[in-house]
Amino acid sequence: QLGYKNEYNIKGTWNDQFSNKYRELRKNLEDILSQEPKNVNIIKYLDLIKEKELIISSIPLEISNLLPEEKFQSFLKSHIHMMINRLFRTQQRIYELVIYDCLSRYYSSFLARNK
């Protein structure tokens, strides 16, 4: 995330915009990442994701058994990066930055609440 912020020289006003975007998305993000989502539309999508997860869940474990930890972490980062590139047709790096920023804020908040 920091690399992307440095790449785009994200400071001041940009950080405010990221904060605003996170506040806008926070409730949906919390619902998506919770164990018991409440939004019916989110539940439908999560059901589809869970179906796919059942099919592919053994693959990361198999790959992690074949690679040393640092190479496995690098593989995961690359895989996430490529997945985002496929999801968004343009400005993929900006979307990736927004996603990482929102997830970072979410997890920081989650950890603070659960101390």
N, C-alpha and C positions, 0 to 999 in steps of 0.2 A: 504494500500500500504506500509506504513512504517513497519507494522508487517512482511510482506513478505520480505522486504529488510533486516530487522534485522535477520529474520530466515535464510536467505541465505548469511548473512554478506556482503551485497552489498555495496561496496565503490569504490572510485578511478576509476580504469580501467573499472569496471562493469558499473559505472555511465556513463562513456564515451561510452560504448557499447550501453547502453540504449538511450543515446543522438543520436548516429548514427542510431539506429533502428528507432527512432522517425522521424529523418530527412528523412529516406528512405520511411517511411509510411505516412508522413505528408500530402502530396497532396491527396492521396486516402482517408485518414481519414477526411480531410476537405471536400472533395467531398461527402463522405457518410453522414456526419453530417450536410451538408448545406441543405437549403430548396430547392435548385434547382441544383441537381447534373448534371454534364456534361458528365461524362464517361458512354457510352452506356451499358457496362457490369454492372456497379454499378446500373444504372437505372433499369435494368431487375431484379436484386436481391431485390432492394428496393420496386419494385412493388409487389413482392411475400411477402415481409415483411408487406407491407401495407394491403394486403389481409388478412393475418393472424391477424394483429392488429385489423381490423374491427370485426373479429370474437371474439377475446378475450378481447377487450378494456374495457368492463364493469367489468371484474373480479377483477382487482386491486382495483377499487373503492369499490366494494362490500366487499373485504377483509379489506380494510382500515376502513370501517365503523364498522367492527366487532372487531377490535383490537385497543388498545391504540397506539399512535404514535410510541413510542420506540419499541414496539413489531412488529409493521408493518415494521419499518426500518430494524429490525433484520431479519424479514421474507424475505424482498427484498434482503438483503445481502446473505442470505442462498440460495435463489432461483437463484441468479446470479452465485454463487459459483457452485451449482449443474449443472446449464446449461453449464458452462465452462467445468466441468468434463465430461459431455456427448459429448461435441464438440471435445475434444482432448483425444486421447487414452492414451497417456503417457505424463509425465511431466506437468500435469495440473496446478500445483501451479506456475511453471515458466511462463507458458502461461498467467495465471491469473495476475501475477506480471507485465508482459510486457503490457498486455491490460490496467491494471490500470495505469501504468506509462504513457503510450501514451495518455490515456484519460485525466489524470491530466495535462500533458503538453499542450494538446490541449485546455482544458478549461482555464488554466492560461493565455495562449496566447489570447484566445477569449476575456476574461474579460479585459485584458490589451488593446486590440485593440478597445474595445467598451466602454471605460471610458467616 
